Amino acid sequence: MDISAAAMIGTGIAAGLAALGASIGNGNVISSAINGTSRQPELQGKLQLMMFIGVGLIEALPLLTWVIAILMFFTK
């Protein structure tokens, strides 16, 4: 196996695992926000704000992983 094939495989694995982890994290954050809103509806605004901040931080991981994987792929 040459280095470009290994780089392609590594890029795909890194991007896939980052997307999987982010989707699990987003599901946990959103389900917790829904659970909190159902328990205390008067805090919906605060919970929604914290949910959006959490989802934004979670989504930063796959983007950074994708950029690092592409940089590693093109710097042979």
DSSP file (Angstrom, degrees, kcal/mol; ACC not computed):
  #  RESIDUE AA STRUCTURE BP1 BP2  ACC     N-H-->O    O-->H-N    N-H-->O    O-->H-N    TCO  KAPPA ALPHA  PHI   PSI    X-CA   Y-CA   Z-CA
    1    1 A M              0   0    0      0, 0.0     2,-0.1     0, 0.0     0, 0.0   0.000 360.0 360.0 360.0 127.2    0.0    0.0    0.0
    2    2 A D     >  -     0   0    0      1,-0.1     4,-1.8     4,-0.0     3,-0.2  -0.311 360.0-101.9 -84.6 173.8    1.5    3.3   -1.0
    3    3 A I  H  > S+     0   0    0      1,-0.2     4,-2.1     2,-0.2     5,-0.1   0.813 117.3  55.8 -68.9 -31.8    1.3    6.5    1.1
    4    4 A S  H  > S+     0   0    0      2,-0.2     4,-2.0     1,-0.2    -1,-0.2   0.876 107.3  49.6 -71.1 -34.9   -1.5    8.1   -0.9
    5    5 A A  H  > S+     0   0    0      2,-0.2     4,-2.3    -3,-0.2    -2,-0.2   0.914 112.0  48.2 -67.6 -41.6   -3.8    5.2   -0.4
    6    6 A A  H  X S+     0   0    0     -4,-1.8     4,-2.6     1,-0.2    -2,-0.2   0.877 110.6  52.1 -65.2 -36.6   -3.1    5.2    3.4
    7    7 A A  H  X S+     0   0    0     -4,-2.1     4,-2.3     2,-0.2    -1,-0.2   0.889 109.5  49.3 -66.4 -38.8   -3.7    8.9    3.5
    8    8 A M  H  X S+     0   0    0     -4,-2.0     4,-2.2     2,-0.2    -2,-0.2   0.918 112.9  46.6 -65.8 -43.2   -7.1    8.5    1.7
    9    9 A I  H  X S+     0   0    0     -4,-2.3     4,-2.5     1,-0.2    -2,-0.2   0.928 113.6  48.6 -64.4 -45.1   -8.1    5.7    4.2
   10   10 A G  H  X S+     0   0    0     -4,-2.6     4,-2.5     1,-0.2     5,-0.2   0.885 110.2  51.5 -63.1 -39.3   -7.0    7.8    7.2
   11   11 A T  H  X S+     0   0    0     -4,-2.3     4,-2.3     2,-0.2     5,-0.2   0.921 111.7  47.0 -63.4 -44.4   -8.8   10.9    5.9
   12   12 A G  H  X S+     0   0    0     -4,-2.2     4,-2.3     2,-0.2    -2,-0.2   0.905 113.5  47.5 -64.8 -42.2  -12.0    8.9    5.5
   13   13 A I  H  X S+     0   0    0     -4,-2.5     4,-2.6     2,-0.2     5,-0.3   0.922 113.0  48.5 -65.9 -43.9  -11.8    7.2    8.9
   14   14 A A  H  X S+     0   0    0     -4,-2.5     4,-2.0    -5,-0.2    -2,-0.2   0.924 114.3  45.1 -63.5 -44.5  -11.0   10.5   10.7
   15   15 A A  H  X S+     0   0    0     -4,-2.3     4,-2.1    -5,-0.2    -1,-0.2   0.900 114.5  49.3 -67.1 -39.8  -13.9   12.4    9.0
   16   16 A G  H  X S+     0   0    0     -4,-2.3     4,-2.2    -5,-0.2    -2,-0.2   0.921 112.2  46.1 -66.1 -44.6  -16.3    9.5    9.6
   17   17 A L  H  X S+     0   0    0     -4,-2.6     4,-2.5     2,-0.2    -1,-0.2   0.869 112.1  51.8 -67.5 -35.8  -15.4    9.1   13.3
   18   18 A A  H  X S+     0   0    0     -4,-2.0     4,-2.2    -5,-0.3    -1,-0.2   0.908 111.1  47.5 -66.3 -40.6  -15.6   12.8   13.9
   19   19 A A  H  X S+     0   0    0     -4,-2.1     4,-2.2     2,-0.2    -2,-0.2   0.893 112.1  50.5 -66.4 -39.2  -19.1   13.0   12.3
   20   20 A L  H  X S+     0   0    0     -4,-2.2     4,-2.0     2,-0.2    -2,-0.2   0.935 111.9  46.8 -63.7 -46.6  -20.2   10.0   14.4
   21   21 A G  H  X S+     0   0    0     -4,-2.5     4,-2.3     1,-0.2    -2,-0.2   0.887 112.6  49.8 -63.4 -39.5  -19.0   11.5   17.6
   22   22 A A  H  X S+     0   0    0     -4,-2.2     4,-2.8     2,-0.2    -1,-0.2   0.883 109.3  51.1 -68.2 -37.7  -20.6   14.9   16.8
   23   23 A S  H  X S+     0   0    0     -4,-2.2     4,-2.0     2,-0.2    -1,-0.2   0.897 111.3  47.6 -68.3 -37.9  -23.9   13.3   15.9
   24   24 A I  H  X S+     0   0    0     -4,-2.0     4,-2.1     2,-0.2    -2,-0.2   0.926 113.9  48.0 -65.6 -44.0  -24.0   11.4   19.2
   25   25 A G  H  X S+     0   0    0     -4,-2.3     4,-2.4     1,-0.2    -2,-0.2   0.907 111.0  50.1 -63.1 -42.6  -23.1   14.6   21.1
   26   26 A N  H  X S+     0   0    0     -4,-2.8     4,-2.7     1,-0.2     5,-0.3   0.901 109.3  52.3 -63.2 -40.1  -25.7   16.6   19.4
   27   27 A G  H  X S+     0   0    0     -4,-2.0     4,-2.4    -5,-0.2    -1,-0.2   0.908 110.5  47.8 -62.0 -41.7  -28.3   14.0   20.2
   28   28 A N  H  X S+     0   0    0     -4,-2.1     4,-2.0     2,-0.2    -2,-0.2   0.916 113.6  47.0 -65.3 -43.1  -27.4   14.1   23.8
   29   29 A V  H  X S+     0   0    0     -4,-2.4     4,-2.1     2,-0.2    -2,-0.2   0.933 115.1  45.1 -65.2 -45.6  -27.5   17.9   24.1
   30   30 A I  H  X S+     0   0    0     -4,-2.7     4,-2.4     1,-0.2     5,-0.2   0.901 112.7  50.1 -68.5 -40.5  -30.8   18.2   22.2
   31   31 A S  H  X S+     0   0    0     -4,-2.4     4,-2.4    -5,-0.3    -1,-0.2   0.883 110.9  50.3 -66.4 -35.2  -32.5   15.5   24.2
   32   32 A S  H  X S+     0   0    0     -4,-2.0     4,-2.6    -5,-0.2    -1,-0.2   0.886 110.1  50.1 -67.5 -37.7  -31.3   17.0   27.4
   33   33 A A  H  X S+     0   0    0     -4,-2.1     4,-2.3     2,-0.2    -2,-0.2   0.903 111.8  47.7 -66.8 -39.9  -32.7   20.4   26.4
   34   34 A I  H  X S+     0   0    0     -4,-2.4     4,-2.2     2,-0.2    -2,-0.2   0.912 112.5  49.6 -65.5 -41.7  -36.0   18.9   25.4
   35   35 A N  H  X S+     0   0    0     -4,-2.4     4,-1.5     1,-0.2    -2,-0.2   0.920 112.3  47.5 -62.9 -43.9  -36.1   17.1   28.8
   36   36 A G  H  X S+     0   0    0     -4,-2.6     4,-2.6     1,-0.2    -2,-0.2   0.880 111.3  50.8 -65.5 -37.9  -35.3   20.2   30.7
   37   37 A T  H  < S+     0   0    0     -4,-2.3    -1,-0.2     1,-0.2    -2,-0.2   0.872 109.0  51.1 -67.6 -36.4  -37.9   22.2   28.8
   38   38 A S  H  < S+     0   0    0     -4,-2.2    -1,-0.2     1,-0.2    -2,-0.2   0.827 114.1  44.7 -70.5 -28.7  -40.6   19.6   29.5
   39   39 A R  H  < S+     0   0    0     -4,-1.5    -2,-0.2     1,-0.3    -1,-0.2   0.882 132.4  16.4 -80.3 -39.5  -39.7   19.7   33.2
   40   40 A Q    ><  +     0   0    0     -4,-2.6     3,-1.8    -5,-0.2    -1,-0.3  -0.736  64.8 179.0-135.6  86.4  -39.5   23.5   33.5
   41   41 A P  G >  S+     0   0    0      0, 0.0     3,-1.5     0, 0.0     4,-0.2   0.755  77.5  68.6 -61.5 -24.7  -41.2   25.3   30.5
   42   42 A E  G 3  S+     0   0    0      1,-0.3     3,-0.3     2,-0.1     4,-0.2   0.697  96.2  55.1 -69.7 -16.4  -40.4   28.8   31.9
   43   43 A L  G <> S+     0   0    0     -3,-1.8     4,-2.6    -7,-0.2     5,-0.3   0.156  72.1 113.9 -98.2  18.2  -36.7   28.2   31.3
   44   44 A Q  H <> S+     0   0    0     -3,-1.5     4,-2.6     1,-0.2     5,-0.2   0.892  74.0  51.3 -59.1 -42.5  -37.1   27.4   27.6
   45   45 A G  H  > S+     0   0    0     -3,-0.3     4,-2.0     2,-0.2    -1,-0.2   0.924 113.4  43.3 -62.3 -45.8  -35.3   30.5   26.4
   46   46 A K  H  > S+     0   0    0      2,-0.2     4,-2.4     1,-0.2    -1,-0.2   0.908 115.5  48.6 -67.0 -42.1  -32.2   29.9   28.6
   47   47 A L  H  X S+     0   0    0     -4,-2.6     4,-2.3     1,-0.2    -2,-0.2   0.891 111.0  50.7 -65.7 -38.3  -32.1   26.2   27.8
   48   48 A Q  H  X S+     0   0    0     -4,-2.6     4,-2.4    -5,-0.3    -1,-0.2   0.900 109.9  50.0 -67.0 -39.6  -32.4   26.9   24.1
   49   49 A L  H  X S+     0   0    0     -4,-2.0     4,-2.1     1,-0.2    -2,-0.2   0.935 112.8  46.2 -62.8 -46.4  -29.6   29.4   24.2
   50   50 A M  H  X S+     0   0    0     -4,-2.4     4,-2.5     1,-0.2    -2,-0.2   0.866 110.8  54.2 -65.2 -34.4  -27.4   26.9   26.0
   51   51 A M  H  X S+     0   0    0     -4,-2.3     4,-2.8     2,-0.2     5,-0.2   0.931 108.5  48.0 -63.7 -45.5  -28.4   24.2   23.6
   52   52 A F  H  X S+     0   0    0     -4,-2.4     4,-2.2     1,-0.2    -2,-0.2   0.889 112.3  49.1 -64.6 -38.3  -27.4   26.3   20.6
   53   53 A I  H  X S+     0   0    0     -4,-2.1     4,-2.1     2,-0.2    -1,-0.2   0.926 113.0  47.9 -64.5 -44.1  -24.0   27.2   22.2
   54   54 A G  H  X S+     0   0    0     -4,-2.5     4,-2.3     1,-0.2    -2,-0.2   0.908 111.6  49.0 -63.3 -43.0  -23.4   23.5   23.0
   55   55 A V  H  X S+     0   0    0     -4,-2.8     4,-2.4     1,-0.2    -1,-0.2   0.894 110.3  52.3 -64.7 -38.9  -24.3   22.3   19.5
   56   56 A G  H  X S+     0   0    0     -4,-2.2     4,-0.7    -5,-0.2    -1,-0.2   0.907 111.0  46.3 -63.5 -41.0  -22.0   25.0   18.0
   57   57 A L  H  X S+     0   0    0     -4,-2.1     4,-0.6     1,-0.2     3,-0.5   0.880 112.5  50.5 -68.7 -36.9  -19.1   23.8   20.1
   58   58 A I  H >< S+     0   0    0     -4,-2.3     3,-0.9     1,-0.2    -2,-0.2   0.892 107.2  54.2 -67.0 -38.3  -19.8   20.2   19.3
   59   59 A E  H 3X S+     0   0    0     -4,-2.4     4,-1.2     1,-0.2    -1,-0.2   0.669  94.5  70.7 -71.7 -15.2  -19.9   20.9   15.6
   60   60 A A  H 3X S+     0   0    0     -4,-0.7     4,-2.4    -3,-0.5    -1,-0.2   0.842  89.1  63.7 -68.3 -31.6  -16.5   22.6   15.8
   61   61 A L  H <X S+     0   0    0     -3,-0.9     4,-2.6    -4,-0.6     5,-0.2   0.939 102.7  44.1 -61.5 -50.9  -14.8   19.2   16.3
   62   62 A P  H  > S+     0   0    0      0, 0.0     4,-2.6     0, 0.0    -1,-0.2   0.873 113.2  52.9 -64.7 -32.7  -15.7   17.6   13.0
   63   63 A L  H  X S+     0   0    0     -4,-1.2     4,-2.2     2,-0.2    -2,-0.2   0.935 112.0  44.1 -65.9 -44.4  -14.8   20.8   11.1
   64   64 A L  H  X S+     0   0    0     -4,-2.4     4,-2.5     2,-0.2     5,-0.2   0.899 114.1  50.8 -65.5 -39.6  -11.4   20.9   12.7
   65   65 A T  H  X S+     0   0    0     -4,-2.6     4,-2.6    -5,-0.2    -2,-0.2   0.908 109.7  50.3 -63.9 -41.3  -10.9   17.2   12.1
   66   66 A W  H  X S+     0   0    0     -4,-2.6     4,-2.4    -5,-0.2    -2,-0.2   0.916 111.3  47.9 -63.5 -43.0  -11.9   17.6    8.5
   67   67 A V  H  X S+     0   0    0     -4,-2.2     4,-2.4     2,-0.2    -2,-0.2   0.926 113.7  46.8 -64.1 -44.5   -9.4   20.4    8.0
   68   68 A I  H  X S+     0   0    0     -4,-2.5     4,-2.4     2,-0.2    -2,-0.2   0.901 112.4  50.5 -64.6 -40.6   -6.6   18.5    9.7
   69   69 A A  H  X S+     0   0    0     -4,-2.6     4,-2.0     2,-0.2    -2,-0.2   0.905 111.4  47.6 -64.9 -41.1   -7.3   15.4    7.7
   70   70 A I  H  X S+     0   0    0     -4,-2.4     4,-2.2     2,-0.2    -2,-0.2   0.905 111.7  50.6 -66.7 -40.3   -7.3   17.3    4.4
   71   71 A L  H  X S+     0   0    0     -4,-2.4     4,-1.1     1,-0.2    -2,-0.2   0.910 111.6  47.8 -62.7 -41.3   -4.0   19.0    5.3
   72   72 A M  H  < S+     0   0    0     -4,-2.4    -1,-0.2     1,-0.2    -2,-0.2   0.865 110.9  52.7 -66.4 -34.8   -2.5   15.6    6.2
   73   73 A F  H  < S+     0   0    0     -4,-2.0    -2,-0.2     1,-0.2    -1,-0.2   0.902 113.1  41.7 -67.0 -41.0   -3.8   14.2    2.9
   74   74 A F  H  < S+     0   0    0     -4,-2.2     2,-0.9     1,-0.2    -1,-0.2   0.575 102.3  71.0 -88.2  -8.3   -2.3   16.9    0.7
   75   75 A T     <        0   0    0     -4,-1.1    -1,-0.2    -5,-0.2    -4,-0.0  -0.714 360.0 360.0-106.8  81.3    1.1   17.1    2.6
   76   76 A K              0   0    0     -2,-0.9    -1,-0.2    -3,-0.1    -2,-0.1   0.443 360.0 360.0 -84.6 360.0    2.6   13.9    1.5
